Amino acid sequence: MSNKYTVPYSSSLVEFLTLGEAEQSAISKGVDVSLIVTSTYNTGSISADTIFNQKIEIGYNIPSSPYYLGLSDSDRAQFSGMLSLLNEALQAGYVTLATPVTLRDKEYNIISLTIGEFKGLMIGYGFYYKTLWDNRED
């Protein structure tokens, strides 16, 4: 048995595997954390590898936003390439951390942020994927 944490939003419920993720999401969307519901679910019939694949399908929620970034191999390769290019441009002095960039989420929404914000986002994105990978079964 494992815990899950459900946060009610205006017309939907969103589930999280950790209380910290649920609280962070609730706070970012102005939902009272006392409304988070804790329940258990049986993971005996669901393998960790299946949960990993489901999480990859959901994507990475950009903190304090309704947007999700893709986590497939091709998504990660594209973000890695963009990060590498921006790091090279920073090092060469062509751009600064305040230079605006855009990217698209899983639903093709255009998201505008600075290079500094993008770099921070990619750190969270990378650690989230690594955590998913480390928690899956081989």
C-alpha positions as CSV (number, residue, x, y, z in Angstrom):
1,M,0.0,0.0,0.0
2,S,1.1,3.5,-0.8
3,N,-0.2,7.0,0.0
4,K,-1.5,9.4,-2.6
5,Y,-2.5,13.0,-2.0
6,T,-5.4,14.6,-3.8
7,V,-5.8,18.4,-4.3
8,P,-9.2,19.7,-5.4
9,Y,-9.1,22.5,-8.0
10,S,-12.1,24.4,-9.4
11,S,-13.5,21.5,-11.5
12,S,-11.0,18.7,-11.1
13,L,-8.9,16.6,-8.7
14,V,-5.2,16.2,-9.1
15,E,-3.3,13.4,-7.4
16,F,0.3,13.5,-6.2
17,L,2.6,10.8,-4.8
18,T,4.1,13.0,-2.2
19,L,2.6,15.4,0.3
20,G,5.3,18.0,-0.6
21,E,4.3,18.0,-4.2
22,A,0.6,18.3,-3.3
23,E,1.2,21.2,-0.9
24,Q,3.5,23.0,-3.4
25,S,0.8,22.7,-6.1
26,A,-2.0,23.7,-3.8
27,I,-0.1,26.8,-2.5
28,S,0.8,27.8,-6.1
29,K,-2.8,27.7,-7.1
30,G,-4.2,29.4,-4.0
31,V,-5.9,26.2,-2.6
32,D,-5.9,25.8,1.2
33,V,-3.6,22.9,2.0
34,S,-6.1,21.7,4.6
35,L,-8.2,20.6,1.6
36,I,-5.6,18.0,0.6
37,V,-7.0,14.5,1.0
38,T,-4.7,11.6,1.9
39,S,-5.7,8.1,0.8
40,T,-4.0,4.8,0.2
41,Y,-3.9,2.7,-2.9
42,N,-2.7,-0.8,-3.6
43,T,0.4,-1.0,-5.7
44,G,0.5,-4.7,-5.6
45,S,-1.1,-5.0,-9.0
46,I,0.7,-2.0,-10.5
47,S,4.5,-2.4,-11.1
48,A,6.8,0.5,-10.3
49,D,7.8,0.4,-14.0
50,T,4.1,0.9,-15.0
51,I,3.9,3.9,-12.5
52,F,7.1,5.2,-14.1
53,N,5.6,5.1,-17.6
54,Q,2.4,6.7,-16.4
55,K,4.4,9.6,-14.8
56,I,6.4,10.0,-18.0
57,E,3.1,10.3,-19.9
58,I,1.8,12.9,-17.5
59,G,5.0,15.0,-17.8
60,Y,6.7,17.5,-15.6
61,N,4.5,20.2,-14.0
62,I,6.2,23.6,-14.3
63,P,6.1,24.9,-10.7
64,S,3.4,27.5,-10.0
65,S,1.8,26.9,-13.4
66,P,-0.8,24.7,-15.1
67,Y,1.8,23.7,-17.8
68,Y,3.4,20.3,-18.2
69,L,6.6,19.6,-20.1
70,G,7.0,16.3,-22.0
71,L,9.4,13.7,-20.4
72,S,9.8,11.3,-23.4
73,D,13.3,10.6,-24.7
74,S,12.8,13.0,-27.6
75,D,11.5,15.8,-25.2
76,R,14.5,15.4,-22.9
77,A,16.9,15.4,-25.9
78,Q,15.4,18.7,-27.2
79,F,15.6,20.4,-23.8
80,S,19.1,19.1,-23.3
81,G,20.1,20.5,-26.7
82,M,18.4,23.9,-26.0
83,L,20.2,24.1,-22.6
84,S,23.5,23.3,-24.2
85,L,23.0,25.9,-26.9
86,L,22.0,28.6,-24.3
87,N,25.0,27.7,-22.1
88,E,27.3,28.2,-25.1
89,A,25.7,31.5,-26.0
90,L,26.0,32.7,-22.4
91,Q,29.6,31.7,-22.3
92,A,30.3,33.5,-25.6
93,G,28.5,36.6,-24.4
94,Y,25.8,36.6,-27.0
95,V,23.0,36.5,-24.4
96,T,22.5,37.1,-20.7
97,L,20.5,35.3,-18.0
98,A,17.8,38.0,-18.5
99,T,17.4,37.3,-22.3
100,P,13.9,36.0,-23.0
101,V,13.3,32.6,-24.5
102,T,10.2,30.6,-25.3
103,L,9.4,26.9,-25.2
104,R,6.3,24.8,-25.7
105,D,4.6,22.6,-23.2
106,K,2.9,19.2,-23.9
107,E,-0.2,20.9,-25.2
108,Y,1.8,23.2,-27.5
109,N,1.2,26.3,-25.3
110,I,4.0,28.8,-25.7
111,I,5.7,29.7,-22.5
112,S,8.0,32.8,-22.2
113,L,10.7,33.0,-19.6
114,T,14.3,34.2,-19.2
115,I,17.3,32.1,-19.8
116,G,18.0,32.1,-16.1
117,E,14.5,30.9,-15.4
118,F,14.8,28.2,-18.1
119,K,18.1,27.0,-16.6
120,G,16.4,26.7,-13.1
121,L,13.5,25.0,-14.7
122,M,15.7,22.4,-16.3
123,I,17.4,21.6,-13.0
124,G,14.0,20.8,-11.5
125,Y,13.0,18.9,-14.6
126,G,16.2,16.8,-14.6
127,F,16.0,15.9,-10.9
128,Y,12.3,15.0,-11.3
129,Y,13.1,12.6,-14.1
130,K,16.1,11.1,-12.2
131,T,13.8,10.6,-9.2
132,L,11.3,8.8,-11.4
133,W,14.0,6.7,-12.9
134,D,15.6,5.8,-9.5
135,N,12.2,4.7,-8.2
136,R,11.3,2.3,-11.0
137,E,11.9,-1.4,-11.0
138,D,14.1,-3.1,-13.6
